[in-house]
Amino acid sequence: MLASRKHRTRYIGMTNNIARRLREHREGSGSEFVSQYGVTRLVYMEPHGDVRLAIQREKTMKEWPRAWKVGLIEKDNPEWQDLCEALNR
């Protein structure tokens, strides 16, 4: 899940290569929505071993109320820090 900043616009998506996808979003080629709203901060992620489960989880989360998504982020990332650096470790 990406966010523009704390408690602002969020984007939910799935990918098989998160580093590549983040780079695309940050370069402005990931999606029009992300480019338009500046949604480039990685604030939540879930690894899945099965692409079908990942797709279903994405669809389910997109239907959630805003408060549920915020709660999910803040459970492990209360300050909405960019988790991109954690990927590079």
Residue pairs with C-beta under 8 A, 6 or more apart in sequence:
1 10
1 11
1 12
1 42
1 43
1 44
1 45
1 61
1 69
1 72
1 73
2 10
2 11
2 12
2 13
2 25
2 34
2 39
2 40
2 41
2 42
2 43
3 9
3 10
3 11
3 39
3 41
3 43
3 73
3 80
4 10
4 37
4 38
4 39
4 40
4 41
5 41
5 80
6 79
6 80
7 70
7 80
9 37
9 38
9 39
10 39
10 43
10 69
11 31
11 33
11 34
11 37
11 39
12 58
12 61
12 62
12 69
13 21
13 31
13 58
14 48
14 51
14 54
14 55
14 57
14 58
15 21
16 51
18 42
18 45
18 87
19 87
19 88
21 30
22 40
22 42
22 84
22 87
24 30
25 31
25 34
25 35
25 39
25 40
26 40
28 35
33 39
34 40
41 80
41 82
41 84
42 82
42 83
42 84
42 87
43 73
43 77
43 80
43 81
43 82
43 83
44 72
44 73
44 76
44 77
44 83
45 83
46 54
46 57
48 54
48 57
61 69
61 72
73 80
74 80
77 83
